[in-house]
C-alpha cells in the first residue's frame, strides 16, 4: 500500500518542480546603466549602419528646432463676398 501512495506524490512533486522551471528562466542579468553619451553613440552607430547620413539628420534636427525661417504672412483672409 505504501508504494501506491508514493508514486502519485512523487509524480505530483515532479510536476510542481517541472512547472516551476520556466518561472525563473526569463530572468536576465542587468548590465550597468549606460551614460547618456554612450546611448547617443550607440544610436548614431545604429543609424550609420542602417545607411542614414548623420550630417543630414543633424541638419534636419536643427531646422526642426528653430522652426520655419520664412517671414511669409497669409493674405487678407477669406473673400467676404463668398464667406459671410
N, C-alpha and C positions, 0 to 999 in steps of 0.2 A: 504494500500500500504506500509505503514511503516513496518509492520510485515514481509512482504516478503523480504525486503532488509536486515533486521537484522538477519534473520535466516542464510542466506549464509555467512554473515560477521562473525556471531558467530561461525559457523562451520569452517570457514577459520582460525579464531583466535585459536580455539581449536586444529585444525590440526597443526598449526605452533607451538603451545606450546607443543603438544604431540611429535612432531618430534624433538624438542629441548631437550627433556628429556635425550635421550641417549648420547647427546654430553658431558654432564658433568659427567656421571656415571662412565666412566673408570678411572677417576682421583683417585689417592690414596694418602694417607699421607706418605710422605717420612720419614723414620727413620733417626736418627742421623747417620752420617757416621761412620762406624766401623774402628778401627785402623787395621793396618796390622797384628798385633799379634792376634787379635780376629778373623780375617779371616783365618789365619793359623790354629788356634784352631778349628774353625768350619769345615774346610776341613778335618782335621785329625780325628775329631769326625765322620764325614760322612764316611770317608774311613774305620774307625774301625767298624761302624755299617754295612757297606756293606761286611765285612768279610776279608778285606785286613790286612796283617801283616805289621804294621807300621815300625818295625825294618828292615824287608826285603826291603821295599820300600826305606827307607833311605840308605840302603847299595847299592841298585841299582842306586840310585841318585848319590851317591858319586863315584861309579865306572864309571858312565856316564860322570861325570865332569872331572875326571882325565884321561879318555881315556884308551886304552888298555895298560896293563903293560908288555906285551910281547916285547922282543927285536928281534923278528924274522925279517929276511930280505928275500926278494924274491930271487930266484936263478938267475943265469946269464941272464935270459931273453929268448926270443924265439930262437929256433934252427935255425941258419942261413941257413941250408940246405933246410928247408921246407918253410921258410919265406924270400923272397928276395925283 
